[in-house]
Amino acid sequence: MKRHSGGKVGKAGRTLSSKKSSKKQKSGAAKVLKKHQDEKH
């Protein structure tokens, strides 16, 4: 599986895995990842 490192999807992944990000940030990041997964995978 390809690792996403740059751009919007990579940033969303890092936001989700970070312990410092807020609930609101994680919610937005999860939406970005879900949308990407639905479209591309």
Summary of the structure (lengths in Angstrom):
residues: 41
radius of gyration: 10.0
end to end distance: 10.2
largest distance: 28.4
contacts: 85
relative contact order: 0.18
helix: 71%
strand: 0%
